[in-house]
């Protein structure tokens, strides 16, 4: 069965995860640059549960995508794309998922090794995160994730504003393009 749009659960999970990732990037970068320890702890009190939420949403997305792929209910690739764009789209999607999982793993490792979670939620002095190895991949991963989000949004805007091919409609935004009437 050929479908033209992603299912409601897939769309809901995509947009929920997208909002969680944007909030994570905002709180993460703000916390990394916070000079005030109390302000940093307040940001991390938001960042930690958001990270767990994003992890859960990402895992749920993988389950839904696999089920829909097995049932033949995923839309076909966007028609008419040059092969390099189709390959880039697949690579960016795969990297977004891999980085999301890697960020969750490095964040949990950072909390476990530093013992920061109790300090964050009890208002005690925070450890110096620079002293813990997972901080490096977490910081690099955050920057890479932000770059991939920008590329993903730029590609979506390209599809919506230049190609006008209805790609965003597949994700629940806008209407599919009108087919030209044949005489």
Secondary structure, 3 states (H helix, E strand, C coil): CCCCCCCHHHHHHHHHHHHHHHHHHHHHHHHHHCCCHHHHHHHHHHHHHHHHHHHHHHHHHHHHHHHHHHCCCCCCCCCCCCHHHHHHHHHHHHHHHHHHHHHHHHHHHHHHHHCHHHHHHHCCCCCCHHHCCHHHHHHHHHHHHHHHHHHHHHHHHHHHHHHCCCHHHHCCCCCCCCCCCCC
